[in-house]
């Protein structure tokens, strides 16, 4: 019955984490990822062949534009300026200018077709991310049962946008390079076949080198995204547990974990930068080396009968067409292409299975809510904690240590203690929202660890300090945990918690609420009304009345205590503790449990808290 905690704490051995051990070969996983991403993109493109045909038609016009650019320059020199016929040369240059101007409608036509490819991609990814998050939240996310998907927001926002933008860039760059290369190579062949002997070898070599670096670059990008998400997770954990971290003296261990995450992100960024340098070298080999070779072989080409105009035309093809298109392609493939592969690999993972419908509650498994009668002598207590230990991190000081607690059905319990001592942690453990490092937690005889998350709301309700109110009617907000509550039940809750003034102020139970227009106290009163109406037999209030005045707090607690069921309250006023049947005092080393008078005699901390509350009230 009474809680106990061991004063001494043996330091636990530090075991290597999974991430510290050498990873097995990732080749099979990479092959599966490549096949899955390829199949996803192939399926997307095959469903839009009409769009691809229109893109190819517009791009064919770009090939003609590229061909005319270099060819007209060559003819302008050979047939015009070098022969003393400037008017002929100007006419050829005018033809090149017209070809350039006609490129504007081509660009417009290409961009008009692009959204028909990119938006369906984004929509399909968003739909898959929503389905994944919902299935994970409803218990289909893996062996561990349900829970929230910590990456759901990132998937729905930044990652889907990255995929859409990267896919658009990849389509534009690939299309442009292919059709520009066709136009340029045909132009080189028409000027002199010898040009292909000079231009093609470095072009093929650079493309081959770049292609070989794509997979390592994708791995580096994957590592960077993993490290970046790990930094975000560590920041979220640190922010959420900051108060408990400071209270437990775990700043050094938390800082070390955060430093490791940041260092891994920095190492991943450096690896990515190294592969970016390989990309730059590939661009130089494929795009700039042909220019040097053309200049170096110019005397040989002239001896082979190639004209000076043809040499200048060849340089025009390489410098004005091939090199920019090649640079764009390699930049997009090396950066956006790698990002696209990594993001699609994440977003196209197999979806969790559809969770099986929860069976109807067994009346024998969930006991009816008895009327409050103090200790009932029932075999199954409302809440049992057996040797519970909870800490934030493997090296952190425990917030709860070897805690033993039994709360019988129908009892009203108050939890008190200094700020940061673990009161909120206790309620999260009791609600099944935080898994303890050690020990057992039972609700009405059921092991919380083995209870499906979808069934926990039928057993307990946890009302936090920050009350959640959504945009909807006041009646819908009150019925949030019991949608089938009839008008009479809602009216009884309004009367019991004295919510009539609030109902009048907002314009009635069926008037739509604007959450931002409500005070913090009004939000808490709505959340307390929601708890009063809920069917769960155990209510857990985590400073859920801290924004209420003493009169409103007393009204709410009396109503919730009179409601059939069990009530556990984190108290922040002496009056709240005095209303409870028993009081649990947490002081970090020894937890004490008893009535107000018993604790005054046995707990120095409780006497200090009572003195503090009395001085504040005075």
N, C-alpha and C positions, 0 to 999 in steps of 0.2 A: 504493500500500500504506500509506503513512504518512499520518496525518491532518494537515491544515493548516487554518489559520484566518487570515483577513486581520486585521491589527492595527488598521487604520483602518476606520472605519465612516462612510460618507457618510449624511447625514441625508436621509431620504426626503421628497419633497414631500407635503404634506397635501392630499389630494383631497377634494372635498365628498362626503359620504355621501348615499346615496339619500334618507335621511330629512330631509336639509337642503334638498333641492330641492323646488320647488312640486309638490304632488301633482296628478295629473290629476283630472278630474271624477269624483266617486264616485257620481254618480247611477245609472249602469247597475248598479254593484255593489250599491248600496242596493236597487234594484228587485229584483235577483236574490235578495238576502237576504230581503227582505220576502215574495217569492213562496215561497221555500223554507221559511221559518218558518211562513207561513200554511198551506202544504200539509201540513207536518208536524203542526200542531195540528188541522187539519181531519181528517186521517186518524185521529188519535188519538181525536177526539170522535165521529166517525162509527162507530167500532168499539165505542162505548159509549153507544149511544142509549138503552138501557134505564136506565142510570144518570142520564142527562140528564132522562128523563121523570120519574123519581122525585124528582129535585131540583126540577123545575118544579112538581110536585104539592105538595111541602112549601112551596115559595116562594109558591104561590098562597094558601096559608093565611096567609102573612106579609102579602100584599096586603090580605086581609080584616081582619087585625089593624090595619094602618095606617088603613084606611078607618074602622073603628069608633072609633079613638082620637080623631080630630078631630070626627067626626060626633056622637059622644056628648057631647063637651064643648059643642058648639054647642046641642044639644037641651037639655042640662042648664041652660044659661043662658036660652034663649028660652022653653022650656016649663016651667021650674022656678023657678030663683032670681029671675029678673027679673019673674015673674008672681006672686011671693009663694007659691010652692008648693015649699018646700025639699025635701019628701019626694020629689017627682017629680025634682027636680034630683039628689038623692042616688042615686036609682035609675039615672039615666042615667050618673052617674059610676061607680057600681058596675059597670055594663056595660062601661065603658072599662077598669076594673081587671081584670075577668074576661078581657077580650081580651088585656091585657098578660100575665096569668098563663098564658094558653094559648100564649103565645109560647115558653115553655120547651120543650115537646115538639117545636115546630117547629125550634128550634135544634138539638136533639138529632138529629132526623131528617136535617137538612142535613149535619151533621158525620159522621153515620154513612155517608153516601154519598160524601163527599169523598175518602177514601182510594182508592175504586175508580177515581178519575180520576188522582190524583197519583202513586200508587205505580207504575202501569204506565208513566207518563211517566218516572219516575226509572229504572225497570228498563231501558227502551228506550235511554235516554241512557247508562247505565252500559255496556250491551252494546255500543253503538256506540263508546264511548271505549276499551273493551278491544280491540275489533277494530282500531281505528285504531292503538293503541299497538303491537299485535303485528305488524301489517302494516308499520308504520314500522320496527320493530326488525329485521324479517326482510328488509328491502330493498325494500319497496314504497312507501316514503314520498316518493318524488320522484326527480328527476333525479340527485340527489346520491347515490343509493343508500340503503342502510339507515342505521341509527343509532338512538339513543334519542330518544323523544319527550319533550322537556323539559317539556311541559305535561301529561303523562299523569296525574301525581299530582293536579294541580289539577283536571283534568277529572273524575277519578273521585271526588274528595272535595268540595271547596268549590263547584265550578261546578255539579255535578249537584244538590247540596243547595240552591244558590241557585235553580236552575230549578224544583225541586219546591216549595219554599216560596213563591216568587214566583207560580207557577201557582196554588197553593192560594189565596193571597191575592187574586189576580185573579178567580178563579171566585167566591169569596165576595162580593167587593165588587161585581162586575158583576151577579151574581144579585140581591143585596140592593137595589142602586139601581134596577134595572129594575122589580122587583115592588113596591118601596116607592113609586116614582114613579107607577106605575099606580094603586095604591091611593090615593095622595094626590091625584092629578089627578082621579080619579073622585069623590073626596070633595069637592074644590073645586067641581067642576061641579055636584054635587048640592046644595051649599049656595047657590051663585050663579054663573052663567056669567061675570059680570064679573070674578071672581077670576082667571080664566085670562088676561084681558087685562092684568092687573097682574103676574102671576107668570111667565107663559111667556116674554115677551121677554128679561128679564135671564137667565133660566135657559138659554135657547137660546144667547144671546150668550156667556155664560161657558163653556158646553160647547164652542161653536165655537172660541173662543180657546184653550181647553185642548187640543182636538183638533189645532189647527194647530201647537201647540208640541211634540206628541209626537215627531215625527220629529227635529227638532233636539235634543230632549232625549235621544233614543236615540243620536244621534251623539255627544253629549257623554258619555253613559255608556260608549259604545264606546271613546272616546278615553281615558277615565279607566281602564278595565280594561286597555287596551293599556299605558298608562303604568305602572300598578301592576305588571303582569307584567314590564315592562322593569326596574323597580326591583328586583324579585325576581331576575331574571336577572343583573343587575349585582352584586347582593349575593353570589349563588352563585359567579360568576366571581372576584370579589375574594377570597372566602374560600378558594376552591380554589387560587388562584395567589398567595396572600399571600406565601409564602416566596420564590418566584421574583420577585415584584414588588419586594420589598424588596432582594433580592440584585442585581437589575438596575437599581435606582434609578428605577423607573417609578412611584413613589408619586404624583408630581404629575399625570402623565397619567391614571393610574387614578382619582385623586380628581376630576379635571375631568370625566371620563366619568360618574362616579357623580353629581356635582353636576348635570350636564345631565339625567340621568334623573330625579332628585328634583325639579328645577325644572319639568320637563314634567308630572310627576304633580301638582305643586301647581297649575300652570296649568289642568290638566284638572279638578281639584277645584273651582277657582274658577268655571270655565265651567259646571260642573254646578250650582253654587250659584246662579248667575244664572238658569238655567232653573227652578230650584226657586222663585225669587221670582215668576216668571211663573205658575207653578202656584198660588201663594198668591193672586195677583191674580185668577186665574180663579175660585177658590173664593169669594172675596169678591164677585165680580160675580154668579155664579150662585146663591150661597146666602144672602148677607147683603143684597144689594141688594133682593131681593123683600120682605124684612122692612121695609126703609125705605120702599119704595113702598107697601106695604099700610098703613103708619101714615100716610104722607103723603096717600094717597087715601081714607082712612077717611071724611072728611066727604062726599066725592063719592059713595062707595058707600052711605052711609046715606041720602043724598038719592035714590039710585036704588032705595030700598026694601030694601036689604040690612040684615038685623038685626044688632044688636050681638053676639049669640051667634054668628052666622055669621062675623063678622070675627074674633072670638077663636078660633073653630074653624079658620079659614084660617091664622091665626098659629100655631096648634098644628100643623097639617100642615107648615108651612114649617120651624118651629123644631125640632120633635120628630122629624120624619120626613125631609123632603127635605134639609135642611141637613146632618145627620149622615151620611146615606147618600151625599150628593154629596161631602162632604169626604173620606170614606173612599175613594170611587171615585177621586177625583183624586189622592189621596195614593198609593194603590196603583198606579194607572196611571202616575203620574209617576215613581215610584221603582221599585217591584217590576216594573211592566210594562216599563219601559225595561231593567231588568236582565234580565228574562226574554227579551226580544227579542235582546239582545246575546249572552247565554249560549247561547240556542238557535241563533243564527247561527253561533257557534263550534262547537257540538257537533253540528250537523246538516250541516257541510261534507261534500261528497262524500268517501267513503272512498278511501284509496289503493287502487290495483289490487292484486289478489291476486298476490303474487310468484310467478314461474314457478319450478317445482322446479329446484334446482341440478343440473346434469348430473353424472353420475358422474365422479370425478376421473380425469383423463388421466394414466396412468402416466408419460408422457413429459413432462407439464407439472410434476408434483410429483416430484422425484427421490427415490429411495429413501434411507433414512437410512444413510449409510455408517458403518462403524466408525471410531472416532477414530484418525487416523493423522497428525495435524499437517496440514501443507500438502499438499493432494492434487493440486494442479495442474489442478483441474477448471475449465472455462470459466465456469460459473455459480457464483458465490460464494454462501454462505449468506445474507450480508447485505452490501449495498453502499449507501453514502451518498455522493452526489456533490453537492458544493457546497451542502450543506444549511444553511439559515438558519431559525431559529425564535425568535419573540419573542411576549410576551404583550401584544398591543396594537400599533397602528401606530406610536406614538411611543416605545415601550419599547426599552430596550437589548436586543439579541439575547442569548438564552440560549445558542444554538448559532449560530455564524457561519462560513459557508464551510467547513463540516466535511466532510472526505474520510475515508472509512473503508471498509475491505474486510475482512470476516471470512470466511475460507474454511470450507468444509464440514469438520466434524470438529474445529474449533479450540475451545479453552476460553479465553475472553477475560474479563478483569476490568476494570471501569471504576471509577476512583477520582477523588477531588477533594473540595474543601471542600463543606460543606453549602450547598445552594441554588445550586450552580454549573451545574446542568443535567443531572445524571446521570439522574434520573427522566424528564426531558423527552426525553433521547436514546432511552431504551427505549420510551417512548410513541410517538415518531416511528417507530422501527424496527418496532413492532408494528402500525403503521397506525392507531393510536387518536388521533393528533394529526397534522394535516396541516401540514407545514412551510410557511413563507412563500415559500421558494425552494428549489430543488434537487430531486433525484430520490432515491427510496428503492426498492430492489429486494430481493426475497426470492427466492433461487434463480432469479434471472434474470427474475422477474416484477415489473412495475411495481406497487407497492402502491397507488398512486392509481387505477389502472385495475382493480384486483382487487376483485370483489364482496365485501362484508363477510362473506357466508356462507361464503366459501372461505378466508378468512384463518386460521381455527382449524386448518385442515389443514396450515398452513405454520409457525405459531409459537404458543407459549404464553407469556403474560406472567403471572408470579406477583408480586403487589404485596406491600408490607410488611404490610398488614392482610389477613390470610388470611380467606377466606370459607369458612365451614362451615355447612351447613344441617341442619335437623332431619331425620334419616334414619339409616340404618345406616352404620357406618364403611365397609363395603364399597361402598355406593352413593356415599359421599363420595369415596372413592378412584377410583371408576370414572366420576366426573362428566364427564371429558373423553373417556372411552372406555367407553361403556355396554356394549359387547359383549365386554369383557375377561373371559376365563374365570378360574376359580379359581386355576389354575396361575400365570397372569400376575399376579394380585393377590398370591399368596403370594411370588413372586419380588420384587415391590416391597417387601413387608413385610420380607423378609430383607435386601434391599440397603440399605434405609434404617434398619435396626434398629428397626422399629416394634413388635416383639413386646411390649415392656413396656407400650406404650400400648394395644395390643390387649387385653392381659390386664387392664389397669386399667379399661377401659370395659366389659369383659364379653364380648369377642369381636367378630369382624368383622361379625356379623349383629345386634348389639345396637344399638338406636336411640340416637343421640347427642343430648345436650342441649348446644347450643353454648355457653350461658352457663356450663356446668360445666367447660369446658375452659380451660386456661391459654393465654396468647398463644403460648407456645412449642409447645404441643400442636397448636394450630390451624395453626401454620406447618409442623409436621412432616406433618400431613395434606395441606396444600396442596402440599408438596414431593413427597409420595408420589403425589399426583394428577398432578403434572408428569412424574414418572418413568414413569407408566403411559400418558401421553398419546401419541398417534401422531405428533404434530407433530415435524418434524426440528430445529426451532430452539427452544431454551428461553431465556427472558429473565427473570432473577431480579432484582427491584428491592428490594434489601435484604430479601430473603425469608427470611433466616436471622438477623435482628438480635435475635430473642428466644431464640435457641438458645445453649447453652454452646459453647465452642470444639470440644469433642469431637463433639457432635452435629452442629455445622456442618461439620466435616471429613468426617464419615461421609456426610452428605447430598451435599456437593459432589463427593466422590469417586464416589459412586453415580451422580449425574447426569452427571458427566464421562465415566464408563465406558459410559454408555448410548449407543447409536449415535445420532449427531447432533451438533449444535453448541450450545455453552453460552456465554451472556454473562451475567456476574454483576456487579452493583453491590456492590463490596466495602467493608466497614466494619472489617475487621481485616487486619493485615499477612499473617497466615497464609493468608487467603482469596486475596489477591493473589498470593502466592508459589505457590499451586497452579495458577495459570493459565499457559497457554502464552505469552500476551502480555498487556500491560497498557496501557490507554488512560487517560492523565492529562488531565483537563479542568481548566483554570485560568481560563477566561473570556476569555483573549486568545490563547493558543496551545495547541492540543491536541497532545500527544506520544504516541507509540505505540511500544512495544518490549518487550523482556524486562526483568526486574527489574534485572539488571546494567547493561543499556544505559541505563535510565532513571535509575539512580543517578548515572551519569556525565553525562547530558544535561539532567536536569530538576531545578531547585532546589526546585520545589514537591514533587516526589515525595520528594526527600531529607527535606524538612520533614515530610511525612506519615509516612515511615518512622520518623523520630525521635519523632514524637508517638505512633505506635503502640507503639514500643519502650518509651517512658516509661510509657504506660498499662499495658502488660503487666507491666512491672517493679513 
